[in-house]
Amino acid sequence: MGANVGRMMAAGLAWISLTLAAHGETQLPGAGAPGPPPEAVVGELPFVPGFPTRIMVDLAPEGQRPFVMMLDTGASTSVMTPPMARSLGVSVRAAKDSPYRKATRLGRDLQFYVDVRTSDSGSKTGFEYGLLGGEFLDDYVLELDYPGERVRFLDPGRYRVPESTAAADEAVLPFKRSGTRIVVDIAVDGKEGRVLLDTGAPDSAILSGKLARRLGIDLTTLEDFGEVGTVLGPMRVLLLETGSFRFGGFELGAHPVLVAPRGWYNQGTSSDSVIGYDVLRQFVLRIDYKRKRIWLKRTGDPRVTFQGTDWALVQELGAFFTPIGPGRFWIWRVRGGGWADGHGFRESDVVVGPPTLEVEEIRFRVDKGHGVDVARGRGEEALWVQIGAGAPASP
């Protein structure tokens, strides 16, 4: 009798587990949230390689020219710069105020705008881009697998993020919507603030001066970090090294965070602040726009990074290398007396190498006397120099 009861209970529990998994509900106590069933997956796209702090995906239907866009949860709508649009065969018209359309491999057209507000020939940032924004993304449950380098677009009618999970490495985080954008809570050194979740930001976080002061941060004690480029123009920032950073209930340790004293041109909703790549890269996320909750699983590399580079290495080199494309790094800032300063690197230098080049290899090549190529200046006025070529550095 006891054996039969045991078998019946086991069969019943298995049936419940399968039923709950099929409907995207919370599983049994102690178990992780069930994954989406195969029929819920509308499409799966790998990250386009060579853009270490961005999610770049190719939306082109099979057999057509590449249609690479940056997946940007911080953008309300999808938008391109004029040269990007023309490269895709779009005939750009300055007076057009309705969206353009292109087919995608997800079986629906993308509607997008071309930004000709300041120029119909190029962007303010010096690089051309296409942003895949919330107006397209919020029709799905969006799975962002940073460690696995893939995006899955899930049908919200066939899968929903559960209300809770019992697994220690998972969490379900409610969020607020600001139109098509996502607003979440973080904690810096024990004090909570509200920020935009922005997959287009290559940093841990950018806090407005207003939010930083609300969190008890004395801006006069922070390191001046110069200016950074944004789609709306340059933005002055300071560097904050936090003692603690929490997101989704997970303690992520000390993180370098940027503070924009005068704000970020209202790009980050009401607090004018965002979290970005260096936080999100440690997770798999499923963003359920319809039900306003996010499932998180912490599975990635737990190192603290600054724009994708190990923070300990950044401090050791005394320079901040920002990836701007495959094998290309813009040197944002050089600290006096550090390794980079001693070898002749300057702010605004662009290190150019093979597509697989990493910051660690830049140091290796310089220390071993192999050298790296650097473009100093912009456009036709750029001067090409080689740093580190010749005799290797003394041990």
Secondary structure as the mmCIF struct_conf table of DSSP 4:
data_model
#
loop_
_struct_conf.conf_type_id
_struct_conf.id
_struct_conf.beg_label_comp_id
_struct_conf.beg_label_asym_id
_struct_conf.beg_label_seq_id
_struct_conf.end_label_comp_id
_struct_conf.end_label_asym_id
_struct_conf.end_label_seq_id
HELX_RH_AL_P HELX_RH_AL_P1 GLY A 2 ALA A 22
TURN_TY1_P TURN_TY1_P1 HIS A 23 GLY A 24
BEND BEND1 LEU A 28 LEU A 28
TURN_TY1_P TURN_TY1_P2 PRO A 29 GLY A 30
HELX_LH_PP_P HELX_LH_PP_P1 ALA A 31 PRO A 37
HELX_RH_3T_P HELX_RH_3T_P1 PRO A 38 ALA A 40
STRN STRN1 VAL A 41 PRO A 46
HELX_LH_PP_P HELX_LH_PP_P2 PHE A 47 VAL A 48
TURN_TY1_P TURN_TY1_P3 PRO A 49 GLY A 50
TURN_TY1_P TURN_TY1_P4 PRO A 52 THR A 53
BEND BEND2 ARG A 54 ARG A 54
STRN STRN2 MET A 56 ASP A 58
HELX_LH_PP_P HELX_LH_PP_P3 ALA A 60 PRO A 61
TURN_TY1_P TURN_TY1_P5 GLU A 62 GLY A 63
BEND BEND3 GLN A 64 GLN A 64
HELX_LH_PP_P HELX_LH_PP_P4 ARG A 65 PRO A 66
STRN STRN3 VAL A 68 LEU A 71
TURN_TY1_P TURN_TY1_P6 THR A 73 GLY A 74
BEND BEND4 SER A 76 THR A 77
STRN STRN4 VAL A 79 MET A 80
HELX_RH_AL_P HELX_RH_AL_P2 PRO A 82 SER A 87
TURN_TY1_P TURN_TY1_P7 LEU A 88 GLY A 89
TURN_TY1_P TURN_TY1_P8 ALA A 94 ALA A 95
BEND BEND5 SER A 98 SER A 98
STRN STRN5 TYR A 100 ALA A 103
TURN_TY1_P TURN_TY1_P9 ARG A 105 LEU A 106
BEND BEND6 GLY A 107 ARG A 108
STRN STRN6 ASP A 109 VAL A 114
BEND BEND7 ARG A 117 THR A 118
BEND BEND8 ASP A 120 SER A 121
BEND BEND9 LYS A 124 PHE A 127
STRN STRN7 GLY A 130 LEU A 132
HELX_RH_AL_P HELX_RH_AL_P3 GLY A 134 LEU A 137
TURN_TY1_P TURN_TY1_P10 ASP A 138 ASP A 139
BEND BEND10 TYR A 140 TYR A 140
STRN STRN8 VAL A 141 ASP A 145
TURN_TY1_P TURN_TY1_P11 TYR A 146 GLU A 149
STRN STRN9 ARG A 150 LEU A 154
TURN_TY1_P TURN_TY1_P12 PRO A 156 ARG A 158
BEND BEND11 GLU A 163 GLU A 163
TURN_TY1_P TURN_TY1_P13 ALA A 168 ASP A 169
STRN STRN10 GLU A 170 PRO A 174
STRN STRN11 LYS A 176 SER A 178
TURN_TY1_P TURN_TY1_P14 GLY A 179 THR A 180
STRN STRN12 ARG A 181 VAL A 188
TURN_TY1_P TURN_TY1_P15 ASP A 189 GLY A 190
STRN STRN13 LYS A 191 LEU A 197
TURN_TY1_P TURN_TY1_P16 THR A 199 GLY A 200
BEND BEND12 ASP A 203 SER A 204
STRN STRN14 ALA A 205 SER A 208
HELX_RH_AL_P HELX_RH_AL_P4 GLY A 209 ARG A 214
TURN_TY1_P TURN_TY1_P17 LEU A 215 GLY A 216
HELX_RH_3T_P HELX_RH_3T_P2 LEU A 219 THR A 221
BEND BEND13 LEU A 222 LEU A 222
STRN STRN15 GLU A 223 THR A 230
TURN_TY1_P TURN_TY1_P18 VAL A 231 LEU A 232
STRN STRN16 GLY A 233 GLU A 241
BEND BEND14 GLY A 243 GLY A 243
STRN STRN17 PHE A 245 PHE A 247
TURN_TY1_P TURN_TY1_P19 GLY A 248 GLY A 249
STRN STRN18 PHE A 250 GLU A 251
STRN STRN19 PRO A 256 ALA A 260
TURN_TY1_P TURN_TY1_P20 PRO A 261 ARG A 262
BEND BEND15 TRP A 264 TRP A 264
TURN_TY1_P TURN_TY1_P21 TYR A 265 GLY A 268
HELX_RH_3T_P HELX_RH_3T_P3 THR A 269 SER A 271
TURN_TY1_P TURN_TY1_P22 ASP A 272 ASP A 272
STRN STRN20 VAL A 274 ILE A 275
HELX_RH_AL_P HELX_RH_AL_P5 TYR A 277 LEU A 280
TURN_TY1_P TURN_TY1_P23 ARG A 281 GLN A 282
STRN STRN21 PHE A 283 ASP A 288
TURN_TY1_P TURN_TY1_P24 TYR A 289 LYS A 292
STRN STRN22 ARG A 293 ARG A 298
BEND BEND16 GLY A 300 GLY A 300
STRN STRN23 THR A 305 PHE A 306
TURN_TY1_P TURN_TY1_P25 GLN A 307 GLY A 308
STRN STRN24 THR A 309 ASP A 310
HELX_RH_AL_P HELX_RH_AL_P6 TRP A 311 LEU A 317
TURN_TY1_P TURN_TY1_P26 GLY A 318 GLY A 318
STRN STRN25 ALA A 319 GLY A 325
TURN_TY1_P TURN_TY1_P27 PRO A 326 GLY A 327
STRN STRN26 ARG A 328 VAL A 334
TURN_TY1_P TURN_TY1_P28 GLY A 336 GLY A 337
BEND BEND17 GLY A 338 GLY A 338
HELX_RH_AL_P HELX_RH_AL_P7 TRP A 339 GLY A 342
TURN_TY1_P TURN_TY1_P29 HIS A 343 GLY A 344
TURN_TY1_P TURN_TY1_P30 GLU A 347 SER A 348
STRN STRN27 VAL A 350 VAL A 352
TURN_TY1_P TURN_TY1_P31 PRO A 355 THR A 356
HELX_RH_AL_P HELX_RH_AL_P8 VAL A 359 ASP A 367
TURN_TY1_P TURN_TY1_P32 LYS A 368 GLY A 369
STRN STRN28 VAL A 372 ARG A 376
BEND BEND18 GLY A 377 ARG A 378
HELX_RH_3T_P HELX_RH_3T_P4 GLY A 379 GLU A 381
STRN STRN29 LEU A 383 ILE A 387
BEND BEND19 GLY A 388 GLY A 388
BEND BEND20 GLY A 390 ALA A 391
HELX_LH_PP_P HELX_LH_PP_P5 PRO A 392 SER A 394
#
